[in-house]
Amino acid sequence: MQRSLQRDTSRTGHVVVIGGGIAGLAAAHRLLAGGLGVTLLEATGRLGGKLMTGEVAGVRVDLGAESMLARRPEAVELATAAGLGGRLQPPATATASVWTRDALRPMPKGHVMGVPGDPAALGGVLSPEGLARIAEERGLAPTAVGDDVAVGAYVAGRLGREVVDRLVEPLLGGVYAGDAYRISMRAAVPQLFEAAKEGGSLLDGVLRIQERAAARQQTGPVFQGVAGGIGTLPDAVADAVRRGGAEIRTSTPVLGLTRTRDGWDVRTDTGVIAADGVVLAAPAWSASTLLAAECPAASALLAAVEYASMALITMAFRRSDLAGTKALRDRSGFLVPPVDGRTIKAATFSSNKWRWVADAAPDLFVLRTSVGRYGEEDHLHREDGELVDVSLGDLAEATGLAARPVDTVVTRWIGGLPQYPVGHLTRVARIREEVAKLPGLRVCGAVYDGVGIPACVASARRAADEITRDLDAASTA
């Protein structure tokens, strides 16, 4: 059921949101609820950014992100407000595996981003030598972490490289497509960073994290999807903000931002839009260009943000062709440690994981693989057919799959995921500090507080609320 966006009409003011990904749409939604007029500008011909649906063999599927963390409320709240509450679905199965040392092995339980509290949980995934190295950890002297530290470096120093290479790396890679030995622990796994700051054993720190989580007694699914695809969320939010009075313009790149005495001039190829405020919900490189004249310090910091690119290879098979492939049954998919030298980094068995996919095509089996990590993106220059063939080769080794797909779709996300190296949060704080010196201007998106959908929505809400306060203060003055 769609719900009308309730707008507080006691305020006046006009805000331009630059960027039509989920962060920009969430910012527009929040601004309207705060009583402000909104114009949203998107450079490309479609909304949604990295959230997108498409078809394979006539089946609607996600071609970008496919789920959202439900233990954080922001994304679920936005989906519900946009009328999708009745379509939220948890995964039908969360039984995942790790393809490592030439076998599919059950994903260990009782870990924090691959870091265990009990080494026994890692049996089968790690070698006896790797398990013996972990057993030495409680006897090590405390390791100082300072203001930040790379996840891989810290964990390897405490528990050995095997834990990082075979568990932490593939799990972090699934989120950031990054390198665990570069990724900031403070930004990417903050609860682990706090445990490390407390000193002492990392194993004991993980146990404390798990005890605190148990004390919170969180119930309900960890992740949620949307029947029809997470990629339907942007259009649902867009419909809600249009009903609330916002104007949305696609294929409208912003060419420049100029601070005026009364607010901002936003220049497009069709003219100049006057605004009281601006929310910049664009990727780092675009935000850097637009801030170069008015906020050069923030522009320089944004220009230094690196991105990883990746490709998703979505394939549909006849179920009748897979009758003997037992490894495809029950599990939701598997992760692949880079250390094993495979091309694919993960596989998701969509027809197992999402009930709505299976219901839409009971005679087909849909799965997808992902290719590409930070610093390892040469594969993305291959032709679509080559990416399909190399995925099938890896799938054959991992699962015994011998069938050919009846249809395939290759989706490339160039510059898809911002990287969070050591010091990332300090850089973000400096960007926000510089931007906040200019009244009526804020930034939001995956660059700042996390790449997941809830984090992007939270970033958007923060930007919108700060803009609203700025305009309220200006009106009072």
Disulfide bonds with the S-S distance in Angstrom:
none
